[in-house]
Amino acid sequence: MTSKHLQRGALNGGVITLLIGALALGALLLYSAASGYELPFWPAMAVIAVNLVAAGRLVWTVIQAKKQREAGKR
């Protein structure tokens, strides 16, 4: 990936948040499978909540950017 992709927002804060949340949930699942213990409920719920909020924020940002781009064309 070149710096042009970063400048255009291909890898913005929302995407990074989702990636980190997905890695955390994956780590919890791996820990659960390796240790034989059940998945810790509250940490898993916290990771899922962060992912949902980040996904909603990312969608909202994309919608707002599209509206601004369309308003600029007129």
C-alpha positions as CSV (number, residue, x, y, z in Angstrom):
1,M,0.0,0.0,0.0
2,T,1.4,3.4,-0.9
3,S,1.1,6.6,0.9
4,K,-1.5,7.8,-1.6
5,H,-3.9,5.1,-0.3
6,L,-3.3,6.4,3.3
7,Q,-3.8,10.0,2.2
8,R,-7.1,9.2,0.4
9,G,-8.4,7.5,3.6
10,A,-8.2,3.8,2.5
11,L,-7.0,3.0,5.9
12,N,-8.7,5.4,8.3
13,G,-9.4,5.3,12.0
14,G,-12.7,3.4,11.6
15,V,-11.1,0.6,9.6
16,I,-8.2,0.3,12.1
17,T,-10.7,0.1,15.0
18,L,-12.6,-2.7,13.3
19,L,-9.4,-4.6,12.6
20,I,-8.2,-4.3,16.2
21,G,-11.6,-5.4,17.5
22,A,-11.7,-8.3,15.1
23,L,-8.2,-9.4,16.2
24,A,-9.2,-9.1,19.9
25,L,-12.3,-11.2,19.3
26,G,-10.3,-13.8,17.4
27,A,-7.7,-13.9,20.2
28,L,-10.5,-14.5,22.7
29,L,-11.8,-17.4,20.5
30,L,-8.4,-18.9,20.2
31,Y,-7.8,-18.6,24.0
32,S,-11.1,-20.4,24.5
33,A,-10.3,-23.2,22.1
34,A,-6.7,-23.7,23.4
35,S,-7.5,-23.6,27.1
36,G,-10.8,-25.6,27.0
37,Y,-12.5,-22.9,29.0
38,E,-15.7,-21.2,27.8
39,L,-15.3,-17.8,26.2
40,P,-15.3,-15.1,28.8
41,F,-18.7,-13.5,28.4
42,W,-18.2,-9.8,29.4
43,P,-14.9,-9.3,27.5
44,A,-16.5,-10.8,24.4
45,M,-19.5,-8.5,24.8
46,A,-17.2,-5.5,25.2
47,V,-15.3,-6.4,22.0
48,I,-18.6,-7.0,20.1
49,A,-20.0,-3.6,21.3
50,V,-16.8,-1.8,20.2
51,N,-17.0,-3.4,16.8
52,L,-20.7,-2.5,16.4
53,V,-20.1,1.1,17.4
54,A,-17.1,1.4,15.1
55,A,-19.0,-0.1,12.2
56,G,-21.9,2.3,12.7
57,R,-19.5,5.2,12.9
58,L,-17.7,4.1,9.7
59,V,-21.1,3.8,7.9
60,W,-22.1,7.2,9.1
61,T,-18.8,8.7,8.0
62,V,-19.2,7.2,4.5
63,I,-22.8,8.5,4.2
64,Q,-21.8,12.0,5.3
65,A,-18.8,12.0,2.8
66,K,-21.1,11.0,0.0
67,K,-23.5,13.8,0.9
68,Q,-20.7,16.4,1.0
69,R,-19.3,15.1,-2.3
70,E,-22.8,15.3,-4.0
71,A,-23.3,18.8,-2.6
72,G,-20.0,19.9,-4.0
73,K,-20.9,18.8,-7.5
74,R,-24.0,20.9,-7.7
